[in-house]
Amino acid sequence: MAMADRTGLKIVGFLFATVTLAVTVATWTVVKGYADGVYSLENTATANIAAR
């Protein structure tokens, strides 16, 4: 019975962990930005047109 190479599995696991960490940090940064008011869901140009 053939088994997967442990070195290959470690590399794949490290890649998945790195991608997961990058997505987590990016998501955390965006959520913190919205919470701090850095980002806004409204586009200012659209809000100005709607106010006219």
Phi, psi and omega in degrees: 000124182274137178245159179289149179291128182296325179295317178298319179294324177295319179295314179297318178297319178295320178296314179297320179295321179295316179296317179299317179295319180297317179294320179297315180293319179296316179297315179299318180297316180293315180297317178296323178297317177295320181293325180277353179085011179291319180255156177224143179284339180273138173275128185295326179294318179294321180294323180292320179293319182292332183283342182288000000 
